[in-house]
């Protein structure tokens, strides 16, 4: 009888940590963008996709991702520790490895998802770019980008042109060949990795996964088993 009560307490504690984690992820994702967007580096991810319950862009996929990520990692750590006694899943190295693997895994999502669109543009004398950081200047925030010569030059240097996940436009700029400067216009497609990652449900899943690992550790501390 005592074991059943203990098991029930563990379930209630895990459920409580899940609710707290969900609330924290919900607030971070939907209301912290204005604060963190001004921070160098971190601001690249913000604002996240708006999945507030009262917003027009609410998606069940985003709303469920914190729960799915939490339960996936929580039970992964629980069963791995119980069946194999693998200490790595409880160490701080585990969430670090999870984040690194997630960044590599997500790379294939925007690249291959938009590859057919960008490839069709490139075949018509265009460019395709995968950039990993935000273009900090004001270029690209207007729809009329054909006259932005600086954008064409910056495009070739590897910076992101548009503050969006994926975009295509016609760029007109000067191209120098054999000492001759010629005004050319070419179509360009950009895949902004960090912006795609920050707007994806996959990032919400990672938040939930990390929360699941933290909750498992907290539960052991609270139970006096750490």
C-alpha positions in Angstrom: 0.0 0.0 0.0 2.9 2.3 0.8 4.5 1.7 -2.6 1.2 2.6 -4.3 1.0 5.9 -2.4 4.6 6.6 -3.3 3.9 5.8 -6.9 0.9 8.1 -6.9 2.9 10.9 -5.4 5.5 10.5 -8.1 2.9 10.8 -10.8 1.3 13.8 -9.2 4.7 15.5 -8.8 5.6 14.7 -12.5 2.2 16.1 -13.6 2.8 19.3 -11.5 6.2 19.8 -13.1 4.7 19.3 -16.5 2.1 22.0 -15.9 4.7 24.4 -14.6 7.0 23.7 -17.5 4.2 24.2 -20.0 3.4 27.6 -18.4 7.0 28.7 -18.5 7.4 27.7 -22.2 4.1 29.3 -23.1 5.2 32.6 -21.5 8.7 32.5 -23.0 7.5 31.7 -26.5 4.6 34.2 -26.7 5.4 37.1 -24.4 9.2 37.3 -24.0 10.0 38.2 -27.6 10.0 42.0 -27.0 12.6 41.6 -24.2 15.0 39.2 -25.8 14.8 40.5 -29.3 17.1 43.3 -28.4 19.9 41.0 -27.1 22.8 40.4 -29.5 22.9 36.8 -30.8 19.8 35.6 -28.9 17.6 38.2 -30.6 18.0 36.4 -33.9 15.4 33.8 -32.7 12.8 36.3 -31.7 10.0 36.8 -32.0 8.9 33.2 -31.9 5.8 31.9 -33.7 2.7 33.3 -32.1 0.7 30.4 -30.7 -1.2 32.2 -27.9 -4.5 30.6 -27.3 -6.4 33.7 -28.3 -4.3 34.5 -31.4 -5.4 33.9 -35.0 -2.3 31.8 -35.6 -2.8 29.3 -32.8 -1.9 25.8 -34.0 -2.6 22.5 -32.2 0.9 21.4 -33.3 2.6 24.2 -31.4 0.3 23.9 -28.4 1.1 20.2 -28.0 4.8 20.3 -28.6 5.8 21.3 -25.0 3.9 18.3 -23.8 5.3 15.9 -26.4 8.9 17.1 -25.8 8.5 16.9 -22.1 7.1 13.4 -22.0 9.5 12.1 -24.7 12.7 13.1 -22.8 11.2 12.5 -19.3 10.4 8.9 -20.0 13.5 8.4 -22.1 15.7 9.4 -19.1 13.5 7.4 -16.7 13.6 4.1 -18.6 17.2 4.4 -19.7 18.3 5.0 -16.1 16.1 2.2 -14.8 16.9 -0.4 -17.4 20.5 0.3 -18.2 21.6 2.6 -15.3 23.2 4.9 -17.8 24.4 7.9 -15.8 24.9 10.1 -18.9 21.2 10.8 -19.3 21.3 12.4 -15.8 24.4 14.5 -16.4 24.5 18.0 -17.7 26.1 16.7 -20.9 22.8 15.2 -21.9 20.8 18.4 -22.6 23.9 19.9 -24.2 24.2 16.9 -26.6 20.4 17.1 -27.2 20.6 20.8 -28.3 23.6 20.2 -30.6 22.0 17.2 -32.2 18.7 19.1 -32.6 20.5 22.0 -34.4 22.1 19.5 -36.9 18.8 17.6 -37.3 16.8 20.7 -38.0 19.3 21.8 -40.7 17.8 19.3 -43.1 14.2 20.7 -42.6 14.5 24.2 -44.1 17.2 23.2 -46.6 15.3 20.3 -48.1 11.8 21.7 -47.6 12.6 24.8 -49.6 15.2 23.2 -51.9 12.8 22.6 -54.8 11.6 26.2 -54.8 15.1 27.7 -54.6 16.4 25.2 -57.2 13.8 26.3 -59.7 14.8 29.9 -59.2 18.6 29.1 -59.4 18.0 27.3 -62.8 16.6 30.6 -64.2 19.9 32.4 -63.6 19.6 33.0 -59.9 21.2 32.4 -56.5 20.4 30.2 -53.6 21.7 31.1 -50.1 21.5 29.4 -46.7 22.5 32.0 -44.1 23.0 31.5 -40.4 22.6 34.9 -38.9 20.4 37.9 -39.4 21.2 40.8 -41.8 21.3 43.7 -39.3 20.8 46.6 -41.7 17.4 47.9 -42.9 17.8 46.5 -46.5 15.1 44.0 -47.4 12.4 45.3 -45.2 10.7 46.9 -48.2 9.0 45.0 -51.0 10.8 47.1 -53.6 14.2 45.4 -53.4 15.2 45.4 -57.1 17.1 48.7 -56.8 19.1 47.7 -53.7 22.6 47.3 -55.1 23.9 46.9 -51.6 21.7 43.9 -51.1 23.2 42.2 -54.1 26.7 42.8 -52.8 25.8 41.7 -49.3 24.1 38.6 -50.7 27.3 37.4 -52.2 29.1 37.9 -48.9 26.8 35.5 -47.1 24.6 37.8 -44.9 20.9 37.4 -44.5 18.9 39.9 -46.6 15.4 39.4 -45.3 14.0 39.1 -41.8 12.1 36.0 -42.7 12.5 32.2 -42.9 12.4 31.9 -46.7 12.0 34.6 -49.4 12.7 35.1 -53.1 13.1 38.3 -54.9 14.8 39.9 -58.0 18.0 41.7 -57.1 19.6 44.3 -59.4 23.3 45.2 -58.8 26.6 45.8 -60.5 28.6 42.8 -61.5 32.3 43.2 -62.4 33.8 40.8 -64.9 37.2 41.4 -66.7 37.3 45.0 -65.4 33.9 45.8 -66.9 31.0 46.8 -64.6 27.6 45.6 -65.8 24.2 46.1 -64.2 22.6 42.7 -63.9 19.3 41.4 -62.4 19.1 38.0 -60.9 16.6 36.1 -58.8 17.7 35.2 -55.4 16.3 32.9 -52.7 17.3 32.9 -49.1 16.9 30.3 -46.5 17.4 31.9 -43.1 18.3 28.9 -40.8 18.0 30.7 -37.5 14.7 32.4 -38.4 13.2 29.1 -39.6 14.4 27.5 -36.4 13.0 30.3 -34.2 9.6 30.1 -35.9 9.3 26.3 -35.9 7.4 24.0 -33.7 10.6 22.0 -33.4 12.1 24.6 -31.1 9.1 24.4 -28.9 9.6 20.7 -28.8 13.2 21.2 -27.7 12.1 23.6 -24.9 9.7 20.9 -23.7 12.5 18.2 -23.9 14.9 20.3 -21.8 12.0 21.0 -19.3 11.4 17.2 -19.1 15.1 16.6 -18.3 15.1 19.4 -15.7 11.9 18.1 -14.1 13.3 14.6 -13.9 16.3 15.9 -12.0 14.1 18.1 -9.7 11.8 15.2 -9.0 14.8 13.1 -7.8 16.0 15.9 -5.6 12.6 16.4 -4.1 12.2 12.7 -3.4 15.6 12.6 -1.7 17.1 10.2 -4.2 19.7 12.4 -5.8 
